[in-house]
Amino acid sequence: MTQDAPVTPDTPGAPCTPGTLDFDKLFAARLHAARVRPYLATALFALHTVESRRVPTMAVDRYWRCYVSPAFVDRTPVEELAGVWVHEVSHLLRDHHGRSDRVARERGLTGPGERLRMNIAADCEINDDVFGDGRVRPEGAVDPAFLGLPEGELMEDYLRQFRLGPLTQSAAWLDCGSGADGLEREWELGPDGAHGLSEQERDAVRFRVAQSITARPGNTPKGWQRWAEEAFHPPQPWRELLGAAVRSAASGPGTGQDYTYGRPSRRSAGVPGAVLPSLRRRPPRVSVVIDTSGSVSDAELGSALLEVAAISRAVGGRRDLITVLPCDVAARIVHPLCRAEGIPLVGGGGTDLRTGFAKALRAQPRPDVIVALTDGQTPWPQTRPPCRTVVGLFPRQQAARSWDEDDPDYVPDSPPAWARVVVIGSAPAGR
């Protein structure tokens, strides 16, 4: 993709007036960013520059336009500008705009204050491992240490751990655009403006960046390596798959619900001087049973962990609601989800996931949904569990000849009819 002539928000498609923005300095900074972070070069050069005096520093929209303040470029050294280039394109690669929109819908977060919190949380996800090795930290950059939070977490996790207050006052100027928090600004060109990338073009850029990372991981930060793995192995749409469990968990009186002051109750209008909380649905408790038998490969176990991370995002980052249970012929220790990559997947023997189902159902509180990730070579419970069940099957080639070396005619039972069945790494095929 080539860099088109810069445009201004006031005259879409027209060249900028010479001398207003120092493009030589700005593009020198982008070249420096591509040299120190070569795996991001495709994304950096896919951004289209738009001059804007209404942007505090630099910002992006979801269509891969980068809005740049001339005054900010004038006062910022090239090395710091390179850091801002990488920061802004990271928002787009990690789909912070789409994720912010989903979080806003799920948690009832509205208004510019909540979008500012999302911008800060997204910055924390990016900035914890982005500086150093030729990257100069820009002045005022917000990272988890700034808020006293741990590193290595996702935007959705950080969003739960802080509120706007004295600690975040210095970040009130922060505005990375709709590409960071999903809220379109007045100064953005919008979907019909010039030089925006189509959805297919955006996906192509992400794929090429992921290809660059996985081909030569080298010293690439682990956060980017995990992102690249997911780009090649898109997890199942767990929000949709768990949707029935969410509705089931919230269907009974007093179940699946909690009170929140994030969205005050409409009854507050009838009680002057009092703010009443409203009810909101609680995300479901999920127990993930992972098949760790000898027939499951290391690559498939890696895929299982990617699915666990996606399930965590599907329940709004509530890791306290997810447990992981490795299982071969016996159910192992139930692990609370802290970090997916830290879960010991112990096993290697035969397979009997019935023990995993039984142990998951003995937990207190009992899960609202059980997700079983397996190659399918297992007996299944005879009766339907008292909760929703999703079975994720690892794909198999020439399956009928690979079930059992001692008995080539053996074919295991298919997952039961009461389970929702999907194939890991493909589009969901529901029952």
C-alpha positions as CSV (number, residue, x, y, z in Angstrom):
1,M,0.0,0.0,0.0
2,T,1.3,3.4,-0.8
3,Q,1.1,6.7,1.0
4,D,-1.4,9.1,-0.7
5,A,-1.1,12.8,-0.6
6,P,-2.0,14.1,2.9
7,V,-5.4,15.6,3.3
8,T,-7.1,18.0,5.7
9,P,-10.4,17.2,7.5
10,D,-11.9,20.4,6.0
11,T,-11.2,19.4,2.3
12,P,-11.2,15.7,2.0
13,G,-8.8,14.5,-0.8
14,A,-7.1,17.9,-1.2
15,P,-3.3,18.4,-0.6
16,C,-2.3,20.3,2.5
17,T,-1.0,23.8,2.3
18,P,2.8,23.7,2.2
19,G,4.5,24.7,5.4
20,T,1.7,24.0,7.8
21,L,2.9,20.5,8.9
22,D,6.5,19.4,8.8
23,F,5.9,16.3,6.8
24,D,9.7,15.7,6.4
25,K,10.1,15.4,10.1
26,L,6.9,13.4,10.6
27,F,7.8,10.9,7.9
28,A,11.4,10.6,9.1
29,A,9.9,9.6,12.5
30,R,7.8,7.0,10.8
31,L,10.8,5.6,9.0
32,H,12.7,5.5,12.3
33,A,9.7,3.6,13.8
34,A,9.8,1.1,11.0
35,R,13.5,0.5,11.4
36,V,13.3,-0.2,15.2
37,R,10.0,-2.2,14.8
38,P,10.3,-3.7,11.4
39,Y,7.4,-6.1,11.9
40,L,5.0,-3.1,12.1
41,A,6.3,-1.5,8.9
42,T,3.3,-2.7,6.8
43,A,0.9,-1.1,9.2
44,L,2.9,2.1,9.7
45,F,2.9,2.8,5.9
46,A,-0.7,1.8,5.5
47,L,-1.8,4.8,7.7
48,H,-2.9,7.9,5.8
49,T,-1.8,11.3,7.3
50,V,-4.4,14.0,7.9
51,E,-3.3,17.4,9.2
52,S,-5.6,18.6,12.0
53,R,-5.2,21.5,14.5
54,R,-8.0,20.1,16.6
55,V,-6.0,17.0,17.7
56,P,-3.8,17.5,20.8
57,T,-1.0,15.2,19.5
58,M,-1.7,12.4,17.0
59,A,-4.8,10.3,16.8
60,V,-6.3,7.6,14.5
61,D,-9.8,6.6,13.4
62,R,-11.0,3.1,12.7
63,Y,-10.4,3.6,8.9
64,W,-6.7,3.9,9.4
65,R,-6.3,7.6,9.0
66,C,-3.8,9.3,11.3
67,Y,-4.6,12.9,12.4
68,V,-1.6,15.0,13.3
69,S,-1.2,18.3,15.1
70,P,1.4,20.5,13.4
71,A,2.3,22.1,16.7
72,F,2.9,18.7,18.3
73,V,5.3,17.7,15.4
74,D,7.2,21.0,15.8
75,R,7.9,20.6,19.5
76,T,8.5,16.8,19.6
77,P,11.9,15.1,18.8
78,V,11.9,12.6,15.9
79,E,12.7,9.7,18.3
80,E,9.6,10.5,20.4
81,L,7.4,10.9,17.3
82,A,8.5,7.5,16.2
83,G,7.1,6.2,19.5
84,V,3.8,7.9,18.9
85,W,3.6,6.4,15.4
86,V,4.0,2.9,16.9
87,H,1.5,3.7,19.7
88,E,-1.3,4.9,17.4
89,V,-1.0,2.0,14.9
90,S,-1.0,-0.4,17.8
91,H,-4.5,0.7,18.7
92,L,-5.7,-0.2,15.3
93,L,-3.9,-3.6,15.0
94,R,-5.3,-4.6,18.4
95,D,-8.8,-3.6,17.4
96,H,-9.3,-1.3,20.4
97,H,-12.1,0.5,18.7
98,G,-14.2,-2.7,18.2
99,R,-13.4,-4.0,21.6
100,S,-14.3,-0.7,23.2
101,D,-17.7,-0.7,21.5
102,R,-18.4,-4.3,22.7
103,V,-17.4,-3.4,26.3
104,A,-19.6,-0.3,26.2
105,R,-22.6,-2.4,25.2
106,E,-22.0,-5.1,27.6
107,R,-21.3,-3.0,30.7
108,G,-23.6,-0.1,29.9
109,L,-20.7,2.5,29.7
110,T,-21.7,5.7,28.0
111,G,-20.4,9.2,27.7
112,P,-17.0,10.8,27.0
113,G,-15.7,10.0,30.5
114,E,-16.1,6.3,30.0
115,R,-14.5,6.5,26.6
116,L,-11.5,8.3,28.2
117,R,-11.2,5.4,30.6
118,M,-11.2,3.0,27.7
119,N,-8.5,5.1,26.0
120,I,-6.4,5.0,29.1
121,A,-6.9,1.2,29.6
122,A,-6.0,0.6,25.9
123,D,-2.8,2.7,26.4
124,C,-1.9,0.5,29.4
125,E,-2.3,-2.6,27.3
126,I,0.1,-1.2,24.6
127,N,2.6,0.8,26.6
128,D,3.7,-1.9,29.1
129,D,6.1,-3.5,26.6
130,V,6.4,-1.0,23.7
131,F,9.4,1.2,24.8
132,G,13.1,0.5,24.8
133,D,15.3,-1.2,22.1
134,G,15.4,2.0,20.0
135,R,12.0,3.3,21.1
136,V,12.0,6.5,23.2
137,R,9.2,6.8,25.6
138,P,7.0,9.9,24.6
139,E,6.4,12.5,27.3
140,G,3.2,11.8,29.2
141,A,2.7,8.2,28.1
142,V,0.4,6.3,30.3
143,D,1.4,2.7,31.4
144,P,0.2,0.3,34.1
145,A,2.8,1.5,36.5
146,F,1.4,5.0,36.3
147,L,-1.9,3.7,37.7
148,G,-0.2,1.2,40.1
149,L,-1.5,-1.8,38.1
150,P,0.3,-5.0,37.0
151,E,1.7,-5.3,33.5
152,G,0.7,-7.8,30.8
153,E,-3.1,-7.5,31.0
154,L,-5.7,-6.6,28.4
155,M,-7.6,-3.4,28.1
156,E,-10.8,-5.1,29.4
157,D,-8.9,-6.1,32.6
158,Y,-7.4,-2.7,33.2
159,L,-10.8,-1.0,32.7
160,R,-12.2,-2.8,35.8
161,Q,-9.3,-1.7,38.0
162,F,-9.4,2.1,38.0
163,R,-11.8,5.0,37.9
164,L,-11.3,8.6,36.8
165,G,-10.0,10.7,39.7
166,P,-7.0,12.7,40.9
167,L,-4.5,10.1,39.6
168,T,-5.8,10.4,36.1
169,Q,-6.3,14.1,35.9
170,S,-3.0,14.6,34.1
171,A,-4.3,12.3,31.4
172,A,-7.5,14.3,30.7
173,W,-5.9,15.7,27.5
174,L,-5.5,12.2,26.1
175,D,-7.3,11.7,22.8
176,C,-6.1,8.9,20.5
177,G,-9.3,9.1,18.4
178,S,-12.0,6.7,17.6
179,G,-9.4,4.1,16.6
180,A,-8.6,3.8,20.4
181,D,-12.0,3.9,22.0
182,G,-14.6,3.6,19.2
183,L,-16.2,7.1,19.8
184,E,-16.2,9.1,16.5
185,R,-15.0,12.6,16.8
186,E,-16.3,15.7,15.0
187,W,-12.9,16.3,13.4
188,E,-12.7,12.8,11.9
189,L,-13.6,12.2,8.2
190,G,-15.9,9.3,8.9
191,P,-16.7,6.2,6.7
192,D,-17.2,8.3,3.6
193,G,-14.1,10.4,3.8
194,A,-11.1,10.2,1.6
195,H,-8.4,7.5,1.9
196,G,-10.0,5.2,4.4
197,L,-9.2,1.5,4.3
198,S,-12.0,-1.0,3.7
199,E,-12.6,-3.8,6.1
200,Q,-10.8,-6.2,3.8
201,E,-7.8,-4.0,3.5
202,R,-7.6,-3.6,7.2
203,D,-7.7,-7.4,7.7
204,A,-4.9,-7.7,5.0
205,V,-2.7,-5.3,6.9
206,R,-3.2,-7.2,10.2
207,F,-2.5,-10.5,8.5
208,R,0.8,-9.3,7.0
209,V,1.9,-7.8,10.3
210,A,1.1,-11.1,12.1
211,Q,3.0,-13.0,9.3
212,S,6.1,-10.8,10.0
213,I,6.0,-11.5,13.7
214,T,5.5,-15.3,13.5
215,A,8.1,-15.7,10.7
216,R,10.9,-14.1,12.8
217,P,9.7,-13.6,16.4
218,G,13.2,-12.8,17.6
219,N,12.9,-10.2,20.4
220,T,9.3,-9.3,19.6
221,P,7.5,-8.6,22.9
222,K,5.3,-11.5,24.1
223,G,2.2,-9.4,23.9
224,W,2.7,-9.0,20.1
225,Q,3.6,-12.7,19.7
226,R,0.3,-13.6,21.4
227,W,-1.6,-11.2,19.2
228,A,0.0,-12.6,16.0
229,E,-0.9,-16.2,17.0
230,E,-4.5,-15.2,17.4
231,A,-4.4,-13.4,14.0
232,F,-3.5,-16.7,12.4
233,H,-5.8,-18.7,14.6
234,P,-8.9,-16.6,15.1
235,P,-10.7,-17.9,18.2
236,Q,-14.4,-18.9,18.1
237,P,-17.0,-16.1,18.6
238,W,-17.5,-17.0,22.2
239,R,-19.8,-14.0,22.9
240,E,-22.3,-15.6,20.6
241,L,-21.7,-19.1,21.8
242,L,-22.0,-18.1,25.4
243,G,-25.0,-15.8,24.7
244,A,-27.5,-18.5,25.6
245,A,-25.7,-19.2,28.8
246,V,-25.8,-15.5,29.7
247,R,-29.6,-15.4,29.1
248,S,-30.1,-18.6,31.0
249,A,-28.0,-17.4,34.0
250,A,-30.0,-14.2,34.1
251,S,-33.5,-15.8,33.6
252,G,-34.3,-16.7,37.2
253,P,-35.3,-14.2,39.9
254,G,-32.3,-12.9,41.7
255,T,-29.9,-15.0,39.6
256,G,-27.4,-13.8,37.0
257,Q,-27.9,-10.2,38.1
258,D,-26.1,-7.6,40.2
259,Y,-26.5,-4.0,41.2
260,T,-24.4,-1.3,39.6
261,Y,-24.2,2.5,40.1
262,G,-22.5,2.8,36.7
263,R,-26.0,3.2,35.2
264,P,-28.4,4.7,37.8
265,S,-31.9,3.3,38.0
266,R,-34.7,5.2,36.3
267,R,-36.5,5.0,39.6
268,S,-34.0,7.6,41.0
269,A,-36.1,10.3,39.4
270,G,-38.9,9.5,41.9
271,V,-36.6,9.7,44.9
272,P,-35.2,13.2,45.1
273,G,-31.7,13.4,46.6
274,A,-31.0,9.6,46.2
275,V,-29.2,7.7,43.5
276,L,-30.5,4.2,43.1
277,P,-28.5,1.4,41.4
278,S,-29.8,-0.5,38.4
279,L,-29.8,-4.2,37.8
280,R,-27.4,-5.6,35.2
281,R,-26.8,-9.1,34.0
282,R,-23.8,-11.0,35.4
283,P,-21.6,-12.7,32.8
284,P,-21.8,-16.5,33.1
285,R,-19.4,-18.6,35.2
286,V,-17.5,-20.8,32.8
287,S,-15.6,-24.0,33.5
288,V,-13.3,-25.0,30.7
289,V,-12.4,-28.7,30.6
290,I,-9.3,-29.2,28.4
291,D,-8.4,-32.6,27.0
292,T,-4.8,-33.3,27.9
293,S,-4.6,-36.9,26.8
294,G,-1.8,-38.3,24.7
295,S,-3.8,-38.0,21.5
296,V,-3.9,-34.2,21.8
297,S,-0.8,-32.4,20.3
298,D,1.1,-29.5,21.8
299,A,-0.2,-27.3,19.0
300,E,-3.8,-28.2,19.9
301,L,-3.1,-27.4,23.5
302,G,-1.8,-24.0,22.4
303,S,-5.0,-23.5,20.5
304,A,-6.9,-24.4,23.6
305,L,-5.2,-21.7,25.6
306,L,-6.0,-19.2,22.8
307,E,-9.6,-20.1,23.2
308,V,-9.4,-19.7,27.0
309,A,-8.1,-16.2,26.5
310,A,-11.0,-15.5,24.0
311,I,-13.5,-16.8,26.5
312,S,-12.1,-14.5,29.1
313,R,-12.7,-11.5,26.8
314,A,-16.2,-12.8,26.0
315,V,-17.2,-12.5,29.7
316,G,-15.8,-8.9,29.9
317,G,-12.4,-9.8,31.2
318,R,-13.9,-11.3,34.4
319,R,-11.2,-13.9,35.0
320,D,-12.6,-14.6,38.4
321,L,-15.6,-16.2,36.6
322,I,-13.5,-18.7,34.7
323,T,-11.8,-21.9,35.8
324,V,-9.7,-24.3,33.8
325,L,-9.7,-28.0,34.4
326,P,-7.0,-30.2,32.6
327,C,-8.3,-33.8,32.1
328,D,-7.2,-37.1,30.6
329,V,-8.6,-40.2,32.3
330,A,-8.7,-38.3,35.5
331,A,-9.7,-34.7,36.3
332,R,-6.7,-32.6,37.5
333,I,-6.5,-29.6,39.7
334,V,-9.1,-26.8,39.0
335,H,-7.1,-23.7,38.1
336,P,-8.6,-20.2,38.5
337,L,-7.8,-18.1,35.4
338,C,-5.0,-15.7,36.2
339,R,-2.8,-15.9,33.1
340,A,-3.7,-18.4,30.4
341,E,-0.1,-19.0,29.6
342,G,0.6,-20.0,33.2
343,I,-1.9,-22.9,33.4
344,P,-0.1,-26.3,33.7
345,L,-1.8,-28.7,31.2
346,V,-0.9,-31.9,32.9
347,G,-1.9,-35.2,31.4
348,G,-0.8,-37.5,28.6
349,G,-2.7,-40.7,29.2
350,G,-6.1,-42.0,27.9
351,T,-9.2,-39.9,27.8
352,D,-12.4,-39.8,29.8
353,L,-13.9,-36.3,30.0
354,R,-16.7,-37.6,32.1
355,T,-14.5,-37.1,35.2
356,G,-13.9,-33.5,34.1
357,F,-17.6,-32.8,33.8
358,A,-18.3,-34.4,37.2
359,K,-15.5,-32.3,38.9
360,A,-16.6,-29.1,37.2
361,L,-20.2,-29.6,38.4
362,R,-19.1,-30.2,42.0
363,A,-17.6,-26.7,42.1
364,Q,-19.2,-24.1,44.3
365,P,-20.7,-21.9,42.9
366,R,-21.6,-24.2,40.1
367,P,-20.7,-23.0,36.5
368,D,-23.4,-21.6,34.2
369,V,-21.7,-23.2,31.2
370,I,-19.1,-25.9,30.6
371,V,-16.8,-25.6,27.6
372,A,-15.0,-28.9,26.7
373,L,-12.0,-28.5,24.3
374,T,-11.1,-32.0,23.0
375,D,-10.2,-34.1,20.0
376,G,-13.4,-36.1,20.6
377,Q,-11.8,-39.4,21.6
378,T,-13.7,-39.7,24.8
379,P,-16.8,-41.2,26.3
380,W,-19.5,-38.6,27.2
381,P,-21.8,-38.1,30.2
382,Q,-25.0,-40.2,29.8
383,T,-27.2,-37.4,31.1
384,R,-27.4,-33.8,30.2
385,P,-25.5,-31.6,32.7
386,P,-27.7,-29.0,34.5
387,C,-26.0,-26.2,32.6
388,R,-25.2,-25.1,29.1
389,T,-22.4,-27.1,27.3
390,V,-20.2,-26.2,24.4
391,V,-17.9,-28.7,22.8
392,G,-14.9,-27.4,20.9
393,L,-13.4,-30.1,18.7
394,F,-9.8,-30.0,17.4
395,P,-9.9,-30.7,13.6
396,R,-8.7,-34.2,12.5
397,Q,-7.4,-35.4,9.2
398,Q,-8.4,-38.9,8.2
399,A,-10.0,-39.3,11.6
400,A,-11.3,-42.8,11.1
401,R,-7.8,-44.2,10.7
402,S,-6.3,-42.3,13.6
403,W,-8.6,-43.1,16.6
404,D,-6.9,-46.3,17.9
405,E,-3.8,-48.0,16.5
406,D,-4.9,-51.3,18.2
407,D,-8.4,-51.3,16.8
408,P,-8.6,-49.6,13.4
409,D,-12.4,-50.1,13.2
410,Y,-13.0,-48.1,16.4
411,V,-14.7,-44.8,16.1
412,P,-15.7,-42.9,19.2
413,D,-19.1,-41.6,20.0
414,S,-20.0,-38.2,18.6
415,P,-20.6,-35.4,21.1
416,P,-24.1,-35.7,22.5
417,A,-27.1,-33.9,21.0
418,W,-27.5,-31.6,24.0
419,A,-24.1,-29.9,23.4
420,R,-23.4,-27.0,21.1
421,V,-20.5,-28.3,18.9
422,V,-17.9,-26.1,17.1
423,V,-14.7,-27.0,15.3
424,I,-11.7,-25.1,16.7
425,G,-10.2,-22.8,14.0
426,S,-13.3,-22.7,11.8
427,A,-16.7,-21.0,11.8
428,P,-19.1,-22.3,14.4
429,A,-21.5,-25.0,13.3
430,G,-24.2,-25.1,15.9
431,R,-26.6,-27.8,16.9
